[in-house]
Amino acid sequence: MRIISGLYKGRRITAPKKLPVRPTTDMAKEALFNIINNQYYFDAISVLDLFSGTGNISYEFASRGTEDITAVDENYGCIKFINDTSEAFEMTISTVKSDVFKFLEKSKQKHSIIFADPPYNFELAAFSKIPELVFKNELLEEEGVLIVEHSKHTDLSQLEHYSHSKSYGGNMFSFFTKQLSIRPIG
């Protein structure tokens, strides 16, 4: 995986093979950040990266100037890798080793962007629990967005607070916002 843009543009990061991860592809990540880039100032936002795995998404935000980043994963190896990598790059990424659902139940901090990349083989009930907890516990800022990455074979459009989806190859990003009536054209 590589960092697409910002201070560390072009830097390659190689995660240990033993980590139980499926990093977001560079193509999908670039497309996602092109969307985010038009809506936010990276140096003025707070990001929560759920099921963070290798930290791929967190590094991209940090490279673009985001300093308030929290990465949550239950795997110790993933957390250690993120800590080591962010320290080597002098990035300000806070890590939390926790089950994501337990973390969402207890967290009180609001974020501009919450990104979740759960296992693609999750059942719909597990996927639906992510926006349910985020909105029930009011973890998004007023203009914030929850972005859930999933397989093109999973349809999240019936979930509450769903706004729209974008597809990039086999990857889908579903966007959830407080404003239910806003749906982009196209």
Phi, psi and chi 1 to 4 in degrees:
 res  aa     phi    psi   chi1   chi2   chi3   chi4
   1 MET       -  154.5   73.7 -172.9  134.8      -
   2 ARG  -136.5  158.1   68.6 -177.9  169.8   86.9
   3 ILE   -84.7  127.4  -63.5  176.0      -      -
   4 ILE   -77.6  -41.6  -53.5  -65.1      -      -
   5 SER  -149.5  170.2 -173.2      -      -      -
   6 GLY    93.6 -160.6      -      -      -      -
   7 LEU   -55.7  -37.3 -176.3   61.6      -      -
   8 TYR  -106.6   24.4  -61.5  100.2      -      -
   9 LYS   -49.5  131.7  178.7 -179.4  179.4  176.9
  10 GLY    86.4  -11.7      -      -      -      -
  11 ARG   -68.1  132.4  -63.8  -72.0  -72.7  -87.2
  12 ARG   -93.8  140.8  -65.6 -151.0  170.8  -89.2
  13 ILE  -125.4  124.8  -60.6  170.1      -      -
  14 THR  -113.1  115.6  -54.3      -      -      -
  15 ALA   -84.9  150.3      -      -      -      -
  16 PRO   -58.7  142.0  -18.4   27.9      -      -
  17 LYS   -64.6  -23.2  -63.5 -143.0 -177.1  -68.5
  18 LYS   -75.9  -10.1   64.4 -175.9  178.9 -150.7
  19 LEU   -72.6  137.8  -65.7 -178.4      -      -
  20 PRO   -82.9   72.3   31.9  -34.7      -      -
  21 VAL  -132.9  163.0  -63.2      -      -      -
  22 ARG  -139.4   85.7  174.5 -156.6   31.5   78.6
  23 PRO   -61.7  146.5  -20.4   31.5      -      -
  24 THR   -58.5  133.2  -57.3      -      -      -
  25 THR   -64.3  152.4   66.0      -      -      -
  26 ASP   -58.7  -39.7  -72.4  -12.1      -      -
  27 MET   -63.3  -47.2  178.9 -168.9   82.0      -
  28 ALA   -66.7  -40.4      -      -      -      -
  29 LYS   -63.7  -42.9 -177.2  171.6   63.9  168.7
  30 GLU   -61.9  -43.8 -175.9  169.7   10.8      -
  31 ALA   -63.4  -43.1      -      -      -      -
  32 LEU   -60.5  -46.2  173.5   65.2      -      -
  33 PHE   -70.8  -24.7  -85.1   84.5      -      -
  34 ASN   -64.8  -37.4  -75.3  -20.7      -      -
  35 ILE   -68.2  -50.2  -66.4  168.2      -      -
  36 ILE   -62.3  -38.2  -64.5  170.1      -      -
  37 ASN   -57.8  -30.7 -169.6   47.2      -      -
  38 ASN   -83.0   -5.9  -68.5  -39.1      -      -
  39 GLN  -118.9  -18.0  -61.8  175.1   -4.2      -
  40 TYR  -137.7  153.1  -64.6   93.5      -      -
  41 TYR   -94.0  115.2  -66.7  104.1      -      -
  42 PHE   -58.9  -31.5  -71.1  104.9      -      -
  43 ASP   -80.4   -0.4   60.6   -8.3      -      -
  44 ALA  -120.1   14.7      -      -      -      -
  45 ILE  -118.2  164.6   61.5  172.3      -      -
  46 SER  -115.8  131.6  168.5      -      -      -
  47 VAL  -122.2  136.1  173.7      -      -      -
  48 LEU  -116.9  119.4  177.5   59.7      -      -
  49 ASP  -107.4  104.8 -177.0    4.3      -      -
  50 LEU   -95.2  145.1  -57.4  172.2      -      -
  51 PHE    54.8   49.8  -55.3   96.4      -      -
  52 SER   -68.6  -20.7   53.1      -      -      -
  53 GLY    56.2 -116.4      -      -      -      -
  54 THR   -77.1  -14.5   60.8      -      -      -
  55 GLY    90.6    8.7      -      -      -      -
  56 ASN   -46.7  -49.2 -173.0   13.3      -      -
  57 ILE   -70.1  -41.4  -64.2  -63.6      -      -
  58 SER   -60.5  -42.6  -69.3      -      -      -
  59 TYR   -62.3  -38.8  -52.8  139.2      -      -
  60 GLU   -64.3  -44.1 -166.5   66.9   41.4      -
  61 PHE   -61.7  -45.5  -84.1  108.8      -      -
  62 ALA   -62.5  -41.5      -      -      -      -
  63 SER   -61.9  -29.5 -179.4      -      -      -
  64 ARG   -90.8    3.7  -66.6  168.3 -173.6 -115.4
  65 GLY   109.9   -0.8      -      -      -      -
  66 THR   -74.8  129.9  -54.5      -      -      -
  67 GLU  -108.7  -19.6  -66.5 -175.3    4.7      -
  68 ASP  -101.3   86.6 -174.7   -0.8      -      -
  69 ILE  -127.8  130.6  -56.1  167.7      -      -
  70 THR  -121.8  125.4  -57.2      -      -      -
  71 ALA  -109.2  128.4      -      -      -      -
  72 VAL  -120.6  127.5 -179.3      -      -      -
  73 ASP  -153.2  150.2 -158.6  -76.9      -      -
  74 GLU   -90.4   -8.7   68.4  179.2  -10.9      -
  75 ASN   -89.2  123.1 -178.1  -78.2      -      -
  76 TYR   -60.1  -41.3  172.0   77.3      -      -
  77 GLY   -60.2  -40.0      -      -      -      -
  78 CYS   -65.3  -46.2  -69.7      -      -      -
  79 ILE   -62.0  -43.4  -67.1  -61.0      -      -
  80 LYS   -62.3  -43.2 -178.4  175.3 -179.1  -19.8
  81 PHE   -62.2  -44.2 -179.2   74.1      -      -
  82 ILE   -62.9  -44.8  -65.8  168.1      -      -
  83 ASN   -59.9  -46.3  -75.3  -24.7      -      -
  84 ASP   -64.4  -44.6  -67.7  -13.4      -      -
  85 THR   -67.9  -45.5  -56.6      -      -      -
  86 SER   -66.4  -32.6   61.9      -      -      -
  87 GLU   -67.9  -42.9 -175.4  177.9  -41.6      -
  88 ALA   -62.3  -36.2      -      -      -      -
  89 PHE   -92.2    0.7  -72.7  154.9      -      -
  90 GLU    55.6   46.8  -62.3  178.1   -4.7      -
  91 MET   -98.3  148.1  -64.5  175.5  169.4      -
  92 THR   -97.3   75.1   56.2      -      -      -
  93 ILE  -111.5  119.9  -60.4  171.4      -      -
  94 SER   -88.4  140.5  -59.4      -      -      -
  95 THR  -117.3  150.0   56.3      -      -      -
  96 VAL  -134.0  120.5  178.1      -      -      -
  97 LYS   -88.0  107.1 -177.0 -168.1  172.7  -56.2
  98 SER  -164.0  154.2  175.1      -      -      -
  99 ASP   -63.3  130.1  172.0   83.6      -      -
 100 VAL   -59.6  -41.8  165.5      -      -      -
 101 PHE   -66.8  -39.9  -61.5  111.0      -      -
 102 LYS   -65.3  -39.8  -71.3  178.5 -177.2  171.1
 103 PHE   -60.7  -47.0  176.1   85.2      -      -
 104 LEU   -63.5  -32.8  -69.6  174.0      -      -
 105 GLU   -64.4  -36.1  -75.0  -77.1    1.2      -
 106 LYS   -97.9  -23.0  -65.2  177.8 -178.4  172.6
 107 SER   -67.2  145.1 -178.8      -      -      -
 108 LYS  -122.7   -8.8  -60.0  -66.5 -179.9 -136.9
 109 GLN   -77.1  135.4 -176.4 -179.9   -5.4      -
 110 LYS   -90.2  150.2  -69.6 -175.1 -176.1  -76.5
 111 HIS  -133.6  153.9  -58.3  -82.8      -      -
 112 SER   -74.7  -43.3  -46.6      -      -      -
 113 ILE  -132.6  129.9  -62.7  173.6      -      -
 114 ILE  -116.3  120.9  -61.0  176.3      -      -
 115 PHE  -111.3  129.5  179.8   82.8      -      -
 116 ALA  -125.3  127.7      -      -      -      -
 117 ASP  -126.6   68.5 -174.0    7.4      -      -
 118 PRO   -71.4  169.1   27.5  -33.0      -      -
 119 PRO   -55.8  138.1  -24.7   33.7      -      -
 120 TYR   -63.3  -22.8  -86.1   18.5      -      -
 121 ASN   -88.3   11.2   63.4   -5.3      -      -
 122 PHE   -58.1  146.2 -101.2   21.7      -      -
 123 GLU   -74.9  158.5  -64.1  -68.1  -34.2      -
 124 LEU   -56.8  -36.0 -173.5   57.4      -      -
 125 ALA   -60.7  -38.8      -      -      -      -
 126 ALA   -70.5  -42.3      -      -      -      -
 127 PHE   -58.8  -43.8  -85.9  108.2      -      -
 128 SER   -66.9  -24.3   69.0      -      -      -
 129 LYS   -68.1  -25.9 -159.9  169.1  176.7 -174.6
 130 ILE   -64.9  -60.2  -61.0  166.0      -      -
 131 PRO   -63.9  -33.1   14.1  -22.4      -      -
 132 GLU   -57.4  -48.9  176.3 -174.0  -44.2      -
 133 LEU   -71.4  -39.2  -70.9  170.2      -      -
 134 VAL   -60.3  -45.3  165.1      -      -      -
 135 PHE   -81.6  -35.2  -70.6   98.1      -      -
 136 LYS   -62.8  -39.3  179.6 -178.2   90.3  171.9
 137 ASN   -93.6    6.3  -65.2  -35.1      -      -
 138 GLU    51.2   56.3  -60.5  179.4   -1.0      -
 139 LEU   -91.6   -4.2  -59.3  179.6      -      -
 140 LEU  -102.4  142.7  -78.8  175.4      -      -
 141 GLU   -67.0  168.6  -65.9  172.1   -3.3      -
 142 GLU   -52.3  -45.6 -164.7   56.9   40.3      -
 143 GLU   -99.5   18.8  -59.8  -64.5  -40.3      -
 144 GLY   -75.6  168.0      -      -      -      -
 145 VAL  -140.1  141.0   63.2      -      -      -
 146 LEU  -102.3  127.6  164.7   64.6      -      -
 147 ILE  -118.5  123.0  -55.4  166.2      -      -
 148 VAL  -113.9  122.2  179.7      -      -      -
 149 GLU   -87.5  138.6 -178.8  175.8  -13.5      -
 150 HIS  -159.0  172.6   56.6   91.8      -      -
 151 SER   -72.3  153.7  156.7      -      -      -
 152 LYS   -65.5  -12.0   64.7 -179.0  179.0 -178.3
 153 HIS   -87.0   -3.0  -56.9  -67.3      -      -
 154 THR  -108.5  128.4  -58.1      -      -      -
 155 ASP  -109.3  114.8 -179.3    8.3      -      -
 156 LEU  -105.2    8.5  -56.7 -177.1      -      -
 157 SER   -65.7  -16.9   65.4      -      -      -
 158 GLN   -91.3   -3.6  -60.1  -52.3  -50.7      -
 159 LEU   -77.6  148.8  -59.6 -177.7      -      -
 160 GLU   -61.9  142.8 -168.5  172.0   -0.8      -
 161 HIS    74.1    5.2  -63.0  -76.2      -      -
 162 TYR   -62.9  135.7  173.3   85.1      -      -
 163 SER  -109.8  -58.4  171.9      -      -      -
 164 HIS  -167.1  172.0   63.8  -75.8      -      -
 165 SER  -130.8  154.4  -68.4      -      -      -
 166 LYS  -129.1  139.6  -65.2  -75.4 -174.0  178.4
 167 SER  -113.8  135.0  175.0      -      -      -
 168 TYR  -136.9   99.4  -56.5   97.5      -      -
 169 GLY    64.1 -129.2      -      -      -      -
 170 GLY   -85.9   -2.3      -      -      -      -
 171 ASN   -93.9  142.0  -59.7   62.0      -      -
 172 MET  -125.1  143.4  -67.0  -79.9  -65.3      -
 173 PHE  -119.9  120.1  -64.1  110.1      -      -
 174 SER  -104.3  133.6  -72.6      -      -      -
 175 PHE  -106.6  135.2  -64.2   76.6      -      -
 176 PHE  -126.8  133.4  -63.8   82.2      -      -
 177 THR  -136.5  166.8   61.2      -      -      -
 178 LYS   -67.5  -35.3  -71.1 -177.6  179.5 -176.0
 179 GLN   -82.8  104.9  -62.8   81.1   17.7      -
 180 LEU   -72.5  -27.6  -64.5  176.3      -      -
 181 SER   -84.9   -8.0   61.3      -      -      -
 182 ILE   -87.4  116.2  -60.6  172.5      -      -
 183 ARG  -132.3  125.5  -69.7 -167.0 -174.8 -125.9
 184 PRO   -67.8  154.3   22.3  -28.1      -      -
 185 ILE   -86.9  136.1  -61.8  170.9      -      -
 186 GLY    97.2      -      -      -      -      -
